[in-house]
Amino acid sequence: MTELLILRVVAKFLIPFILLFGLYVQFHGDFGPGGGFQAGVIIAAGCVLYGLVFGLDNLRAAIPPPLVRVLVALGLSIYAGTGVLTVLLGGRFLDYQWLAHDPRHGHHYGIMIVEFGVGTTVAAVMLAIYCSFAGRGEPER
Amino acid sequence: MLVVTALTIVRMRSILAVVMLSGIYSFLMASIFVVLDAVDVAFTEAAVGAGVTTVLGLVALSLTGDQEKIPRRRPVLALAVVIVTGVVLLYATEDMPPIGDPAAPIHHHVVPRYLAETPEAIGIPNVVTSVLADYRGYDTLGEVAVIFTAGVGVMLLLGRRRRDPAAGEGKDDQ
């Protein structure tokens, strides 16, 4: 944990807004600029800021590494699972119009679900890479 | 601005400064993307290129030194390859249509259909999202799989030291 009071206070103040903005980018990506990739990176950046300021151990306590590993796989499974679901519902792979009675709503739902999967995987992978790199130097210190 | 930043990055011997300048370079690229109306791409460039990559570079630096080794020989062959490739690329850009040219092939292939269909067929206003997640859903699935693979690779290489430190380090050395 850093000793700099200003850095800690500012980080504590900013992190909720960074995460909130990440969620906004995630779920508003079909109306404005943004989407899963950007949202995942923003959320990961918020968590990395937390890790930088408050230390890796606190970050690991907030988001346990096993959970991150599960999320890495979960996001990709959500995406691929959506494709399999559309096949089971009678369409082609990733053919979203079968997800709802109205094809337009189906497309909309499909995009939302798939973007959520993208965001989950991107955020978790970024976090896992950061934790791997940052945790590498620990025993020597 | 971009050229000045890139040349400074090449001349620098302190890798810490190189990492920071790469972040600045990414921000400049992001502003160029905004000027070109590619807001989604600018967003990604600013977040990934300037944000996460800089942090990862700094973390990697904390594991190594921050001074570049001075090469003994001048890499003339590498310089020649770079210059030839650059000239070829510059020559190729002569054939590209000017920016904003309405007759450019990219505006006539599938783009009109995407632009016309997205509001009725998919019902969302952001065409970039509809192309990314719907028309080109397979490609995006592949991209996510690439990111997944990269994450798993890093976790396997760097994160697996907890169980048996001595044996793991020994294997790495071989």
Chai-1 contact restraints between the chains, C-beta under 6 A:
chainA,res_idxA,chainB,res_idxB,connection_type,confidence,min_distance_angstrom,max_distance_angstrom,comment,restraint_id
A,G29,B,T129,contact,1.0,0.0,6.0,A-B,restraint_1
A,D30,B,I124,contact,1.0,0.0,6.0,A-B,restraint_2
A,D30,B,N126,contact,1.0,0.0,6.0,A-B,restraint_3
A,D30,B,T129,contact,1.0,0.0,6.0,A-B,restraint_4
A,F31,B,P125,contact,1.0,0.0,6.0,A-B,restraint_5
A,P33,B,V39,contact,1.0,0.0,6.0,A-B,restraint_6
A,P33,B,D40,contact,1.0,0.0,6.0,A-B,restraint_7
A,P33,B,F43,contact,1.0,0.0,6.0,A-B,restraint_8
A,G35,B,T129,contact,1.0,0.0,6.0,A-B,restraint_9
A,F37,B,T44,contact,1.0,0.0,6.0,A-B,restraint_10
A,Q38,B,F43,contact,1.0,0.0,6.0,A-B,restraint_11
A,Q38,B,T44,contact,1.0,0.0,6.0,A-B,restraint_12
A,Q38,B,A47,contact,1.0,0.0,6.0,A-B,restraint_13
A,V41,B,A47,contact,1.0,0.0,6.0,A-B,restraint_14
A,V41,B,V48,contact,1.0,0.0,6.0,A-B,restraint_15
A,V41,B,V52,contact,1.0,0.0,6.0,A-B,restraint_16
A,I42,B,A47,contact,1.0,0.0,6.0,A-B,restraint_17
A,A45,B,G51,contact,1.0,0.0,6.0,A-B,restraint_18
A,V48,B,V55,contact,1.0,0.0,6.0,A-B,restraint_19
A,V72,B,G151,contact,1.0,0.0,6.0,A-B,restraint_20
A,L76,B,V144,contact,1.0,0.0,6.0,A-B,restraint_21
A,L76,B,F148,contact,1.0,0.0,6.0,A-B,restraint_22
A,Y79,B,L141,contact,1.0,0.0,6.0,A-B,restraint_23
A,Y79,B,V144,contact,1.0,0.0,6.0,A-B,restraint_24
A,L94,B,G137,contact,1.0,0.0,6.0,A-B,restraint_25
A,R104,B,G123,contact,1.0,0.0,6.0,A-B,restraint_26
A,H107,B,I122,contact,1.0,0.0,6.0,A-B,restraint_27
A,H107,B,D134,contact,1.0,0.0,6.0,A-B,restraint_28
A,H108,B,G123,contact,1.0,0.0,6.0,A-B,restraint_29
A,H108,B,I124,contact,1.0,0.0,6.0,A-B,restraint_30
A,I111,B,A133,contact,1.0,0.0,6.0,A-B,restraint_31
A,I111,B,D134,contact,1.0,0.0,6.0,A-B,restraint_32
A,V114,B,A133,contact,1.0,0.0,6.0,A-B,restraint_33
A,E115,B,A133,contact,1.0,0.0,6.0,A-B,restraint_34
A,V118,B,V144,contact,1.0,0.0,6.0,A-B,restraint_35
A,T121,B,V144,contact,1.0,0.0,6.0,A-B,restraint_36
A,T121,B,I147,contact,1.0,0.0,6.0,A-B,restraint_37
A,T121,B,F148,contact,1.0,0.0,6.0,A-B,restraint_38
A,V122,B,I147,contact,1.0,0.0,6.0,A-B,restraint_39
A,V125,B,I147,contact,1.0,0.0,6.0,A-B,restraint_40
A,V125,B,G151,contact,1.0,0.0,6.0,A-B,restraint_41
A,M126,B,V52,contact,1.0,0.0,6.0,A-B,restraint_42
A,A128,B,G151,contact,1.0,0.0,6.0,A-B,restraint_43
A,A128,B,M155,contact,1.0,0.0,6.0,A-B,restraint_44
A,I129,B,V154,contact,1.0,0.0,6.0,A-B,restraint_45
A,S132,B,V154,contact,1.0,0.0,6.0,A-B,restraint_46
A,S132,B,M155,contact,1.0,0.0,6.0,A-B,restraint_47
A,S132,B,L158,contact,1.0,0.0,6.0,A-B,restraint_48
A,S132,B,G159,contact,1.0,0.0,6.0,A-B,restraint_49
A,F133,B,V59,contact,1.0,0.0,6.0,A-B,restraint_50
A,F133,B,A60,contact,1.0,0.0,6.0,A-B,restraint_51
A,A134,B,V59,contact,1.0,0.0,6.0,A-B,restraint_52
A,R136,B,L63,contact,1.0,0.0,6.0,A-B,restraint_53
A,R136,B,L158,contact,1.0,0.0,6.0,A-B,restraint_54
A,G137,B,S62,contact,1.0,0.0,6.0,A-B,restraint_55
A,G137,B,L63,contact,1.0,0.0,6.0,A-B,restraint_56
